[in-house]
Amino acid sequence: MTIVFIPALVVVLVAKEKEAGRELTREEVESIRDSATAIRVPIETARDMVRERGYLDIDPENVWKEWLLHKKMTADN
């Protein structure tokens, strides 16, 4: 079993940052992660969900580091 965020955590963070009109702080990112909706599913189901989404979500254990990486990668495009 593994945890999957619904909607994807990265989607929630992008929306919250747009709503705030500024960059989120580490504390805000961690708080959003802690209050986001998540479900526990079998690993096979999680893999199917990733395939359907077309992208990997941010790892909640490394949320701040991966959020900064996501922002850097999307800014470069």
Secondary structure as UniProt FT lines:
FT   STRAND          2..5
FT   HELIX           9..20
FT   HELIX           26..35
FT   STRAND          38..41
FT   HELIX           43..53
FT   HELIX           60..62
FT   HELIX           63..76
//
